[in-house]
Amino acid sequence: MKKNNLILTMLTLLFVSFSFAQDQDDETTDDRSNIQEFTPSKLLKKGQWDLKFFNSIYTQTERTDAESNSLTVPRETFFTSTTEVYTGVSESRRVNVGLIVQIRSNTFGGAGALDVLQFKDNDQARSGLTVLAPSIRVQPFKNISNFSFTSSVYLPIFKDKPNAPYLDKRSIFWETKFFYDTTFGQDKWQLFTQADVGFNFGEKATEADPNTSNIGERFANNSLFLPFAAFLSYFPSTESTIYINGKQGFLIDLGNDFSQNFTSFGIGGKYQLNEVLNVEASFDKFVRGNNFQGLGQTFSVGLRAIF
């Protein structure tokens, strides 16, 4: 009952944000392409849809020890496929609702990085549908259209398998992302910033029954996740952009006796294929970390449709 009450409370708080949509705002878009106009800060019109497929492969042969010292480890690779669907539901263009679905595939013990795409399940690999997340986007201030937040509740739906390879976090994760962007230099440059607040709920790893529970998937339970990111984009044309980014993240212990932090840098680009579709590719490198933080690389590619 406690778990059900917690889910109900979070969903209630999540969707009460609809109250922000009472004011009407007849804002319209200009002739800019979708990659210029629809940053995460900008919301959809009523009846408009945003569909995004984003796939990433994170692979590592290096991580830190309990402090910040680098260690070599057999290759570990983590594939994540994320599907996001949002639609505009307010005339004011200030509230969007959606759903996030994630599929994961992981390999361990030195397997090749692309082996994750085989979606195996054995003592060195695991894969499956992991989470569903109802989500809402809100533009809280009528006169600041380039500031918004997205709040999502990630619900783990995969089976708890004791002693199985790690698949995903075994926690209810409530995350709110705050977005702000500004365009300058005659629309040739754009600075986008993001700050997240995420809570991982669940029992302490030390309190879980190892005979019925996967202890390793409970490492983040009872913790606060605080990542920050900044992206600087340049638009050679209205249909293309390249960007660089920096990220800093903190996992803060709230009772599970585990914390982490990391720093990463990356580069990427987007291209508008037509009026509806755009494609994105990016690369990120984790350059430092603390307390068993991976020091690998992430390769990502995505396809987004706005209609």
Secondary structure as GFF3:
##gff-version 3
##sequence-region A 1 307
A	DSSP	alpha_helix	2	15	.	.	.	ID=ss1
A	DSSP	three_ten_helix	16	22	.	.	.	ID=ss2
A	DSSP	alpha_helix	34	37	.	.	.	ID=ss3
A	DSSP	beta_strand	49	64	.	.	.	ID=ss4
A	DSSP	beta_strand	70	88	.	.	.	ID=ss5
A	DSSP	beta_strand	95	107	.	.	.	ID=ss6
A	DSSP	three_ten_helix	113	118	.	.	.	ID=ss7
A	DSSP	beta_strand	125	138	.	.	.	ID=ss8
A	DSSP	beta_strand	147	156	.	.	.	ID=ss9
A	DSSP	beta_strand	172	184	.	.	.	ID=ss10
A	DSSP	beta_strand	189	201	.	.	.	ID=ss11
A	DSSP	three_ten_helix	205	207	.	.	.	ID=ss12
A	DSSP	three_ten_helix	215	218	.	.	.	ID=ss13
A	DSSP	beta_strand	223	237	.	.	.	ID=ss14
A	DSSP	beta_strand	240	253	.	.	.	ID=ss15
A	DSSP	beta_strand	260	272	.	.	.	ID=ss16
A	DSSP	beta_strand	277	290	.	.	.	ID=ss17
A	DSSP	beta_strand	297	306	.	.	.	ID=ss18
###
